[in-house]
Structures are given as structure tokens and as C-alpha cells.
Amino acid sequence: MPTPTAFPLNAIRFTDGVLGERIERVGTTTLLRQWDAINDRIPGALPSHAVRNLRIAAGDVEGEFDGLCFQDSDVAKWLEAACYRIQFAPDPKLSAAINELVDLYERAPDDDGYLHTYTQLKPEAKRWENLRDLHELYCAGHFIEAAVAHFDATGSTRLLTVARNLADLLDRTFGEGPDQIRAYPGHPELELALVKLARASGEIRYQNLAEFFVRERGRSPHYFVEEANRRQEKQPPVWAYFDGQAYWQAHVPVTEQTEPGGHAVRAMYLYAAMADLARETGAVDLKRSCQRLWDEMVARHLYIIGGVGADGPGGENFSEPYDLPDDRSYAETCAAIGLMMWARRMLDLSLDSQYADVMELALYNNVLAGLSQDGCHYFYVNPLAVNPGETRRRYDCRMVKTQRVPWFGCACCPPNVARLLSSLGHYAVSKSSVGLALHLFAPMTIKHGDWALRVETRYPWEGEVKITVEAAPEGEAELAIRQARADWTVNGTAAGEAVMGYLRLLRVWQPGDVIAAEIPLPVERIRAHPRVTSAAGRVALARGPIVYAVEEVDHGGGLPSFGITRDAALSPRWEADAWGGVTTIVGQAVRELPPETLYETNLNLPRETVPLRAVPYAWWGNRGEGEMRIWIRDYES
Amino acid sequence: MPTPTAFPLNAIRFTDGVLGERIERVGTTTLLRQWDAINDRIPGALPSHAVRNLRIAAGDVEGEFDGLCFQDSDVAKWLEAACYRIQFAPDPKLSAAINELVDLYERAPDDDGYLHTYTQLKPEAKRWENLRDLHELYCAGHFIEAAVAHFDATGSTRLLTVARNLADLLDRTFGEGPDQIRAYPGHPELELALVKLARASGEIRYQNLAEFFVRERGRSPHYFVEEANRRQEKQPPVWAYFDGQAYWQAHVPVTEQTEPGGHAVRAMYLYAAMADLARETGAVDLKRSCQRLWDEMVARHLYIIGGVGADGPGGENFSEPYDLPDDRSYAETCAAIGLMMWARRMLDLSLDSQYADVMELALYNNVLAGLSQDGCHYFYVNPLAVNPGETRRRYDCRMVKTQRVPWFGCACCPPNVARLLSSLGHYAVSKSSVGLALHLFAPMTIKHGDWALRVETRYPWEGEVKITVEAAPEGEAELAIRQARADWTVNGTAAGEAVMGYLRLLRVWQPGDVIAAEIPLPVERIRAHPRVTSAAGRVALARGPIVYAVEEVDHGGGLPSFGITRDAALSPRWEADAWGGVTTIVGQAVRELPPETLYETNLNLPRETVPLRAVPYAWWGNRGEGEMRIWIRDYES
């Protein structure tokens, strides 16, 4: 008998604040708009053809496949997001759309369960011929995730049954058996989906298949090499220009991978699956590998906005350690979402705030930046510095958009940000055998089992957090609270020492108990490692998890020399009218006055003093096009 | 009756020093090695096939064309260089090779004079079908330049006759007449060659054709647009990704072009031809356009090493103003050579040291860097910063080599640096109606007409310059000497005021007269315009025309944080043993000690003090692979 996979999302209600408002906008605006987009109903936007492909496969309409080989995944991710949404906010329109898709998905697969409309509809395409590039298994993963979300949302096993038929086909097809293919997905995603499916269905085979995929990866004889030879491939695709098999995280077996590399989204999804399997199976080698990759990423590959991906023909790959350019950063919204997925799973492996800190950083900066204030425009690439003239003209910035756009030809990010925000409860709170753990601070209520908690806070704008226990299980139970550099009290009494950044409050809880803290939110200047050339001689401004940017609209152009002196007083300013309320950073900034000449021996350019108004990075670009930068000059005097 | 075109190169002998030694190495090593290269006789190197194509066209061997559509130009540029060399240093080996080529060139063209082995030998290629991309006219230009150089070197009209046959064909084919093609070269070069041919032959038609090509460019109806339509071209080639017709400097007529743009080498050759025509015809509009483009280039597009070309799919285009990245600079050797060619022609239009200053800067830095100390290895792209790991891994640095290489598949730069250095006399001295002008300071003798001058100096390492008049014409004559910030004396008496950076010494000269100065050569810190992000918070070190770089081999790695404090004492140091003697800059430098973490709120990283040894940029990379950078941190304290 299938069982729900995780914390039911309706247990957690974000009641207000930055996260609550974003989640609400996704639910009331973004999801409906995206439904129109994938149904080709947005005038002027590039047609997606994604739902239409499914209709053709289901036999409802005639036509040819159109779009990218992973076009199916846009529908699946949207469906997953919608199924998250209706768990905590029923919506007849969304439910109708969901049902429409369920009906299509029941009829679209081949008789043996195979589902990938690209391969099904393209006359020249054949199953399993190019597992490296054609995203069959990736799309299967996204569909399975959607099916599990649908089951969690509705209790119906209709979609789960379709997913199991597909997974059973995969389980028959792939493996170490004599007639099986020893392969793995070119784009990881299926692995973590199969772990979810195993939990939902109670069928361990799916998890075993996930582990097979993960452990077979990069082994010798090398599947992608042999497959490419069968295709008589003359040279690897341009996107693997430098990385070779590491582009697909398939250069060596995963337990031998020590540095995060290759396509950043693929890496995040793979590492997330490794963490899943380590949790489910207790595999120490996978856990160790995850930790090594995590440490290396955080120490040498992480953008200050909580993003990854700095180079490559498409820009989307990990580069060398410390190579974190700001003007041609990729920092794909999907990669930051993948990073959150991985971080959240690392928290399951080990309740250590290092993961929650990065997860929160990615959320408030790189992920939220991916979606406009109106909920209908998106960044795929998230630059840390923009100079519109240069950005538009420079070939190496060709992937960077200077403003959010309504949709993309490759539209992976929009539904991804929708499903992340619609399932944010999963990232805010987790349950353990002895209680609950709180990872994110936001105004919310948590009602699960015998627990009822109310979190009151204006974080991240203000530091005060008050958690009221409204109901608790009988007997001792643990509430684990991320410390966030604060001194916590329980009913006014110091709460004691944190363990790995979490207060482990094990006690008999009573209704009315109050856990409280004032999380320190000083305005901070942050410098990067001296090998990060884009940040040399520069600082970024941050306050709590929020990284700030300066924009031309507030300061005029010429931001490359815009900066602050060491003695400049900086303070937070609550601006109720800005985007419904944000805290900006204000103070005094300076900028060098542009000289006539390109080169001069006089080192001291005259400067002008200008009022500083730094805005939260995720909010940038909502006021027209202009220069923007995070790393501003650090003038010693 | 043909007449020699310019200053005979044997009138100027570089007797020693940086320039003399380089010129000698080119003559004794580089040219012979290149002759082997274009004859496919260097084991292990990519075969060039360039001479072989000519042999096939001449009917001496059977075979198919191989190489790029501009492969012919490698031979022509080599021949031009060799013909310069033998003007001042007779060499039987070179003369034999030259004669071999003359013989081939007499037999390779079609009966009507047409010469472009790519089109002649490729069965599918047809004349004049793709003037934008196929370099027919570019190759014609290089051949004509070689023919003029051969005539200047030998007095023989054999090659000049071949060139005239070709030019006559072009003159019949292109123009505004009813049966003529109103087109122009995709890669300018022919234009300046035709001006040379007109001078050598006394036939003004060639110059008129050059002017037609220059003025037709970018006019409406637009030839390249129509030609592309005839080819049913679906989209422009990737290299014109952003620039469109501006890639070919054909977006508007040249007299309306205000900002240097597009492919940098093409731009330099075009602007050089415009300056030629302005000089020959007195066309004020062309002169004005040249000056506007020059001013804009110097104020916003010039690398500190005297190079241009900062972006584009291949990296070789002008980018936005101030967009001068250091780690993915192109600064192609050919573009710097083109810049010298243009600058030299601007000096003919107006004896103003602003042109000589840039010409000298390009020569001592970007151009000399293109050739290794051994005379057999080349940079095509000249980076201003290298971190071998990043450079090799980053896709946007894929054109950058971390070390000089023996040859290139696209080998435009090696013979170009050979012809530039072998004709350097043309850049050092020019003649005017009233005398001579001296633009470059180097130990040399100048014997021309009634003039005999001896220049003694150790410039650019030492500032003292002594020019002795050993013979002079009777009566008043002018010697124009570039001032170079020095106080000049004539026979010990102050020489008076300079006009536009040149001392105009008009007097009756006597043997034994001495013009002398001590050119100030302080070690200078140079900062860039604050919009140049790669140089923000950084300085470059320079002394006279020499720009310096720091290398890992002298300082260890981690150069991004390597820098100097404002109070650091810097001094020049003559190092007799380094590459036969160079002046380095020494003093005390600092470097931040690398921390463990990627981001920190502590802004003051501990620093270590290290001895500074900055080497002349053009000499970098002669001691193995390692980090290098020009822009080093400018620590205020």
C-alpha cells in the first residue's frame, strides 16, 4: 500500500513575509501563467508545444513533436508544482489542469509503459540509443516526481500507477543482468525520483535501480564511450569541450569524484540522489563522497549568491576553483534549486547548519532572483554584474539576459522555481524520529501529528524570532532549531549550547512554551578569497542571508568604480514602499569621476560622494534595464 | 617606369639593441624556419600546404588545395618579409627561396591574371561569389604587397608584372561601370596594397581602385547583403554574431564610421588604407574619419600593451568602450601590427607624436610579445593575464595559449611579425619634403640621399640618445625628432619647443652636429579608466614604452592578489644575463595569504612581503608555463 513520502505540505503554512508572499504569488499567478505557457496560450511568447506533444502521444490530436528533447520535463515539473500547491491551497483551476494532465499521462505512454514524447513521436528516434544526450531518463525522473507529488496531493494512485509502469520498464531494461543495459542517465534526475517512488510505493526495487544508476556511473567499460562509438560520433558535443566525461559527472565512479564538476544542474541532482541513497541505505561511501564534494564546492566553487556554474560553452559548468566571474556568471536558477535540494538532503544525513546556511543563501538570493516581482518573468542565468551595453555585445556574455524574460526556448527554470517555492515547506521544516527540526525562519504555522507551532518573525528583515508551542506530543520530544548565530531562550531562559549549529531542545513541551531569539543582522562587508579575480579589491554587502546589489537606477552608471570606504557607516533601512517592503542598505558611497583618458599615471582620481542604496540582490532588475553589481570597490580610505 | 615606393630599407641599419637583435633573429632564424613551415618541412608541425597550393596551381605537382581560404597570404607575407630582409642583409638562401616563389607566381595565375589558389583549385569554388568571406581580394592584396617589396628589393619587375596583371583584372572587374561589380573586400588589405602598387608602377588606376573599394564599403544597396541573399544564406556566420555588417566595417560608409568596430585586424588595415588615400588624394573626409576613429580607439579601446581586439565569437573583435578584459584579451599580434601600420600612416598625414607613441607602445609590447626569444614560437592571442589552469579550462579563454607555439593552423601572425620587423626601418624614420623625421629611438645608422646620421642609445633601457650628423644636405634642412618628454639639445644648446611632440629642427646642418637628450624613463604606476573592470583597484608598471608583467616563476602563484603598496620604492635593474639583457623593475611587493574560506567578513587578510621582479611584458612566457599578469593590485597602504 503506497504511503505519503514526506512531510505533508499542508502541515506548514507560510503566513506572510518574503517567503509567504512569493509562495502565494507563485500559486495565484505564476502557475496559471505557466499553464498557459506550456499550452501555447501566451500571445507573443515562443510556443512551448510541451502539452501538445503529450496530446499527440495520447492520440488526441495529430501533429509532430516540437521543442527540445526534454520538452516533456516542463509539463512534469509544472504538474509537480501544481500538486504541491493544492496540498496547502486548493484551487479548482489548478485541479482541473492537473486532472487534464493525469488523463493525458494515462494515455500517452506506449503499452509497455515507455514515456518520452520526443522518442515516441520522432520517426527517426529510437529508445535508449543516446542515453547521454536525449534526456529520456531525465524526463522519466521528472514525470515520476510529479506522480509522487500527485499521489501526496490527492491520495489517488492513478498517476503513480503510470509512473510505476514506466519505472518497471526501466527496472527491466537497465541493470547488471545478462539482457540488461548497464547505462545511466546523461542528465541525472531519475535517481532521486526513483528514491521518492520507492518511498511512495513501498517498492524497494526502484531504490535499488536508483543505486544501480548512481554506482554504474563512470565505471569501466564506460557506457557513454561505447554508446558514442556505436553512434560513430566523431567528436564530443561542444558542451563537453573541456570537461569530457566529467561534463556528465561520468569521468570516474561517483565515490571517486572529489571536485564538483561538469554541468552544474546535473551535478546537483546527482549529488542529491547520492545523499538520498546514503540516507536510505546508510552507504558510508556515498555519504563520504557527498561531504567531500560539498566541502570543495563551498570552499572554492560557490557564488556569494548561493549559486554554481561559472563557465563552459553554454556557461553552465563548474570551472576551476575560485574561477567565479561576475559579469558572465551562469549561476543558473535551476542549479541553485538543485543546490537547495542537495543541501536539504545533506541535512537529513547530518543535522548541521552548514547545509542550512547555504540552502538559505541560495534561496534568498539566487533562487528568488530567478522570478520577477510580478511572478511572470524569469532569469535563467543570474549575473552578479551587468553593464547592459557590454552584456549585450559581448559574445562571452551571450547567455546573460539584462532583464527577466517571459519564457525561454529552453524553459527548465520557470517551472523549477515554481515547484521549489510551492514545496518550500519541505525545506523549512523536517521531522526526525524524536521531533521536528526548523531550518528556515519565516512567519508560519506548523501542524503535524501532535505538534502545533507558530513562528512569528519579520526575518530576514528583522532578527526577532518567536516560536510558540501551541500543541506538543506527550512526553519528551525534540525541537531542533537552527541557531543562526543567535542566543536562544526557552521561556526566557538561555537555551544552551548548539550542536553543529542547531539547538537540540529535548524536553517535555507544554502549550504556551516560547522559544525566542534575536538573530543578529548586522550589515556586513564580505570579501572573497584573493584568487577570485572578479572580487579583488572589492566587497559585497550582506545582512543575514540577504546579499545586496547596487543598481544604476539608484546611483547612475559607472558602477565598476562605485564603492565604499572602510570608515563609511552603513545601516539598514526599512522601505515599506519598495516591492511591498524590503530592507535596503544605506550610507555613503563614492565613485571615481571618469577621466578623459584611458591610462594615466595619476593614481588618485577625484571621487564624488553619492548616497548608497543597496537593494537585495534577488529584487534587482525590477525597475528597468541598467547597470548592476554585487562586488563594489573596497576603498581603504 | 616603376619607381621604388618608399625609403629604401638599406638606408636604415639597426645596429644593436632590442630592435636590432630582434630584426637580426628574424633574418637569421625566423624567416628560414618559416620557409620550412610553409613548405611543410617542420617535423611534427601542422602542415601548411601553402607553397604546395601554389605549386599545384603552377602545374608543377598534382594535388588538391589544402588549408584555409587565405592560405596564399602566408606565402605572400613571407615573401614580402624576405624581400625586405635582403634589402639590407643579402642572403643567398633567402634569395634562392624568393626566386623559387617568383618563378611559381609567374606561372600560378590564370591566363587573365587571376590568382587565388583556393578558388583556382577547389572544384566547387567560383570567382567573386563570396567576396565577404573567401579572402580572394585579401590574398590579392598580400601578393601585391609582396610584389612591390620584391621590386624594391631587386629592381626586377617580374613579380610586379604579375601583380599588375592581377590588379588590371581587378580594375576591369570592380567599379561603378555597367558591367562591373560594386563590391569590396571582406577583409581589407587590397586597398593599401593597391596604393603601394600605384606608387611603384606610377599607375594611378590602382589607387583609384583602392579608393573605390574604400568608399563603396557600407554603401546602399549593400553588396554583402545582396551577395548573402544570392547565396541564400540563412544566418550570418557566427563571427558576425553581434556586430552584423560592422564586423566587416561595412555597416555604414567609412566616412560615417565613428567608433572602431568589428574584426580588429580588418579594421586596422582598412583605416591604414583610408590614411593612405587621405595622404595621396588629400581627401579631407577620409582624414577626418581616420582621426575620429583613432581618437575613439585610443580613448576607449586600446589595451595598455598597444593592442586591440577584446571580444567576439573568436575573440578578435572590438568590444564596447572600456571593455578590455585581461584574461581573455585577444590583442592579436596581427592587430597590433595593423595598428602600427595605421599609426605610421597617420604620421604621414600629420607629424604628431600621439601616433608615434602608440606605434612604439604596440611595437615594444604587443608585437614583440608575438615572437619568442628563440624566434621560432608565436603568440597569436596576447593575454594580459594568464592562470594556466583557468585559461586551459575556461571556454571563453579557449583562444588563449598559455605558451607560444611553433605554428598555427591559421598562421597569419608569424609571417606578419616577420614582415613588420624586417621593414621596421619604415617605421623608425620617414622622409619629408624638407628632411627626415625620426620616430623610434634605437642604435642605428641612417644614410639616405645626402644624409648620414648615427643614432647612439641604449633606449628603451636607458634614456640617453645621441644623434650625430655625419653628413647633411647643403643649405637648410629639417630634422624632426620625436620629443618623447625629453629636453633636447643641439650641440649642447637647448633645441627649443616641440610642435605636436616633434622638435622641428630646421637649420643648416654640419657634419659633427650632435642632437642629444636624456629621455626620462621613470618607473611608472599606471591606472586605467575606472570603467575598465579588469584593472579596477590595480596598477600596471611601465618604464618608457615598456609595459611590465609579473610571472609566477619569479613570485610563486596566486598573482591575482599580488600587488604593491603606494609607498613601495620601485627601481629599474639592468639584468645583463636575462635574455641578453633587459631592465626589470624591482622593489617590494605584497600578496595576500590565501585563507581557507571563500568568503569572509574580515577584510584585512594577512599579507606577505615578497621581492618584486617585473619583466618586460614582451619577454614573458620564455621560462615555462605559469601565471602572469600585467594589472597588479594597487594597495593604498
HADDOCK unambig.tbl for C-alpha pairs under 7 A between the chains (distance, minus, plus):
assign (segid A and resid 242 and name CA) (segid B and resid 393 and name CA) 6.00 0.50 0.50
assign (segid A and resid 299 and name CA) (segid B and resid 597 and name CA) 5.57 0.50 0.50
assign (segid A and resid 299 and name CA) (segid B and resid 598 and name CA) 5.21 0.50 0.50
assign (segid A and resid 300 and name CA) (segid B and resid 598 and name CA) 6.08 0.50 0.50
assign (segid A and resid 311 and name CA) (segid B and resid 394 and name CA) 6.14 0.50 0.50
assign (segid A and resid 311 and name CA) (segid B and resid 395 and name CA) 6.55 0.50 0.50
assign (segid A and resid 312 and name CA) (segid B and resid 394 and name CA) 6.37 0.50 0.50
assign (segid A and resid 312 and name CA) (segid B and resid 395 and name CA) 5.06 0.50 0.50
assign (segid A and resid 313 and name CA) (segid B and resid 395 and name CA) 5.61 0.50 0.50
assign (segid A and resid 319 and name CA) (segid B and resid 393 and name CA) 6.94 0.50 0.50
assign (segid A and resid 319 and name CA) (segid B and resid 394 and name CA) 6.70 0.50 0.50
assign (segid A and resid 320 and name CA) (segid B and resid 389 and name CA) 6.95 0.50 0.50
assign (segid A and resid 320 and name CA) (segid B and resid 390 and name CA) 5.69 0.50 0.50
assign (segid A and resid 320 and name CA) (segid B and resid 393 and name CA) 6.95 0.50 0.50
assign (segid A and resid 389 and name CA) (segid B and resid 320 and name CA) 6.89 0.50 0.50
assign (segid A and resid 390 and name CA) (segid B and resid 320 and name CA) 5.64 0.50 0.50
assign (segid A and resid 390 and name CA) (segid B and resid 323 and name CA) 7.00 0.50 0.50
assign (segid A and resid 393 and name CA) (segid B and resid 242 and name CA) 6.01 0.50 0.50
assign (segid A and resid 393 and name CA) (segid B and resid 319 and name CA) 6.89 0.50 0.50
assign (segid A and resid 393 and name CA) (segid B and resid 320 and name CA) 6.92 0.50 0.50
assign (segid A and resid 394 and name CA) (segid B and resid 311 and name CA) 6.13 0.50 0.50
assign (segid A and resid 394 and name CA) (segid B and resid 312 and name CA) 6.39 0.50 0.50
assign (segid A and resid 394 and name CA) (segid B and resid 319 and name CA) 6.67 0.50 0.50
assign (segid A and resid 395 and name CA) (segid B and resid 311 and name CA) 6.53 0.50 0.50
assign (segid A and resid 395 and name CA) (segid B and resid 312 and name CA) 5.07 0.50 0.50
assign (segid A and resid 395 and name CA) (segid B and resid 313 and name CA) 5.61 0.50 0.50
assign (segid A and resid 396 and name CA) (segid B and resid 396 and name CA) 6.10 0.50 0.50
assign (segid A and resid 524 and name CA) (segid B and resid 601 and name CA) 6.59 0.50 0.50
assign (segid A and resid 525 and name CA) (segid B and resid 601 and name CA) 5.71 0.50 0.50
assign (segid A and resid 526 and name CA) (segid B and resid 599 and name CA) 6.41 0.50 0.50
assign (segid A and resid 526 and name CA) (segid B and resid 600 and name CA) 5.45 0.50 0.50
assign (segid A and resid 526 and name CA) (segid B and resid 601 and name CA) 4.48 0.50 0.50
assign (segid A and resid 527 and name CA) (segid B and resid 599 and name CA) 5.69 0.50 0.50
assign (segid A and resid 527 and name CA) (segid B and resid 600 and name CA) 5.53 0.50 0.50
assign (segid A and resid 527 and name CA) (segid B and resid 601 and name CA) 6.18 0.50 0.50
assign (segid A and resid 527 and name CA) (segid B and resid 603 and name CA) 5.99 0.50 0.50
assign (segid A and resid 528 and name CA) (segid B and resid 598 and name CA) 5.58 0.50 0.50
assign (segid A and resid 528 and name CA) (segid B and resid 599 and name CA) 4.52 0.50 0.50
assign (segid A and resid 528 and name CA) (segid B and resid 600 and name CA) 6.49 0.50 0.50
assign (segid A and resid 529 and name CA) (segid B and resid 594 and name CA) 6.80 0.50 0.50
assign (segid A and resid 529 and name CA) (segid B and resid 595 and name CA) 6.68 0.50 0.50
assign (segid A and resid 529 and name CA) (segid B and resid 597 and name CA) 6.82 0.50 0.50
assign (segid A and resid 529 and name CA) (segid B and resid 598 and name CA) 4.88 0.50 0.50
assign (segid A and resid 529 and name CA) (segid B and resid 599 and name CA) 6.10 0.50 0.50
assign (segid A and resid 530 and name CA) (segid B and resid 560 and name CA) 6.54 0.50 0.50
assign (segid A and resid 530 and name CA) (segid B and resid 561 and name CA) 5.47 0.50 0.50
assign (segid A and resid 530 and name CA) (segid B and resid 592 and name CA) 6.82 0.50 0.50
assign (segid A and resid 530 and name CA) (segid B and resid 594 and name CA) 6.53 0.50 0.50
assign (segid A and resid 531 and name CA) (segid B and resid 558 and name CA) 6.44 0.50 0.50
assign (segid A and resid 531 and name CA) (segid B and resid 560 and name CA) 5.69 0.50 0.50
assign (segid A and resid 531 and name CA) (segid B and resid 561 and name CA) 6.84 0.50 0.50
assign (segid A and resid 533 and name CA) (segid B and resid 560 and name CA) 5.99 0.50 0.50
assign (segid A and resid 537 and name CA) (segid B and resid 537 and name CA) 5.84 0.50 0.50
assign (segid A and resid 558 and name CA) (segid B and resid 531 and name CA) 6.39 0.50 0.50
assign (segid A and resid 560 and name CA) (segid B and resid 530 and name CA) 6.53 0.50 0.50
assign (segid A and resid 560 and name CA) (segid B and resid 531 and name CA) 5.68 0.50 0.50
assign (segid A and resid 560 and name CA) (segid B and resid 533 and name CA) 5.99 0.50 0.50
assign (segid A and resid 561 and name CA) (segid B and resid 530 and name CA) 5.45 0.50 0.50
assign (segid A and resid 561 and name CA) (segid B and resid 531 and name CA) 6.83 0.50 0.50
assign (segid A and resid 592 and name CA) (segid B and resid 530 and name CA) 6.80 0.50 0.50
assign (segid A and resid 594 and name CA) (segid B and resid 529 and name CA) 6.79 0.50 0.50
assign (segid A and resid 594 and name CA) (segid B and resid 530 and name CA) 6.52 0.50 0.50
assign (segid A and resid 595 and name CA) (segid B and resid 529 and name CA) 6.66 0.50 0.50
assign (segid A and resid 597 and name CA) (segid B and resid 299 and name CA) 5.57 0.50 0.50
assign (segid A and resid 597 and name CA) (segid B and resid 529 and name CA) 6.81 0.50 0.50
assign (segid A and resid 598 and name CA) (segid B and resid 299 and name CA) 5.21 0.50 0.50
assign (segid A and resid 598 and name CA) (segid B and resid 300 and name CA) 6.10 0.50 0.50
assign (segid A and resid 598 and name CA) (segid B and resid 528 and name CA) 5.59 0.50 0.50
assign (segid A and resid 598 and name CA) (segid B and resid 529 and name CA) 4.87 0.50 0.50
assign (segid A and resid 599 and name CA) (segid B and resid 526 and name CA) 6.42 0.50 0.50
assign (segid A and resid 599 and name CA) (segid B and resid 527 and name CA) 5.72 0.50 0.50
assign (segid A and resid 599 and name CA) (segid B and resid 528 and name CA) 4.53 0.50 0.50
assign (segid A and resid 599 and name CA) (segid B and resid 529 and name CA) 6.11 0.50 0.50
assign (segid A and resid 600 and name CA) (segid B and resid 526 and name CA) 5.47 0.50 0.50
assign (segid A and resid 600 and name CA) (segid B and resid 527 and name CA) 5.55 0.50 0.50
assign (segid A and resid 600 and name CA) (segid B and resid 528 and name CA) 6.49 0.50 0.50
assign (segid A and resid 601 and name CA) (segid B and resid 524 and name CA) 6.58 0.50 0.50
assign (segid A and resid 601 and name CA) (segid B and resid 525 and name CA) 5.71 0.50 0.50
assign (segid A and resid 601 and name CA) (segid B and resid 526 and name CA) 4.49 0.50 0.50
assign (segid A and resid 601 and name CA) (segid B and resid 527 and name CA) 6.20 0.50 0.50
assign (segid A and resid 603 and name CA) (segid B and resid 527 and name CA) 5.98 0.50 0.50
assign (segid A and resid 636 and name CA) (segid B and resid 636 and name CA) 6.53 0.50 0.50
